[in-house]
Every structure is written in C-alpha cells, then in structure tokens.
Amino acid sequence: MGYDKIAELCGQLSYRDKFRLAQLLIQVARKEEEEKKPDGRTPAIGDFHTIEYVAERLMKSKPAKKAALLNFIGAMFQFQGGISDEDKETIVSELQKKKWLNIDSNDRVSYKT
C-alpha cells in the first residue's frame, strides 16, 4: 500500500483518530530511527536508572488507580517517542518487584512510605 492510498483512507478518519494515527506514526518513525542509529538511544526500559527515575516521579504524583499510573508513565516518555503498553506494564512490574508500589485486586495503587 502506498502513501497516496493511505492519505486517501486517512481522510475518512475522525479528527481524534487522525491525531492517534499521527502519534503512532511518530512513535514508529522514532523507533526505526533509533534502531538505525543506536548510539543516540535512550536507556532500556528495564534499566535501573529508568526505573529509579520513574519511581522518583511517582512518589511526587502518586496516581491512585492502575489506569492513571499507566497513563502517567506514558506521559513521562511522550517526548522521547512514546512508550508501548507492554513497556508500561514492564515498568509497573519492576516497580512492584522493587517494592516501590503495590496494586490490589481493585487496581488501587499504594506506595511505599
């Protein structure tokens, strides 16, 4: 499928879907660029310093629900090309392993004191 066909199909999208598509395209392009030029890459999601950075920011904001927590983490990485839902979940899992936070059965988040 070529550019012209995609542009034609995009004309049928709602304005919100156009914004979502634009964000996705930016993320995909940045990821491809990082793969081609790995020397300028940001640290891996599982990197200790990345987890520490997220934990420090979370201690200030303290989102109460898991959905808000995932949204907050996504917002932290939006200017670096975004972050996948899988990576957000990985960060949350790492934070739980390191006892920075706990998520109960009702998706409420509690933080270490």
Helices and strands as residue ranges (DSSP letters): H 3-10, H 15-36, G 38-40, H 48-61, H 66-76, G 78-80, H 85-97, E 101-103, E 109-111
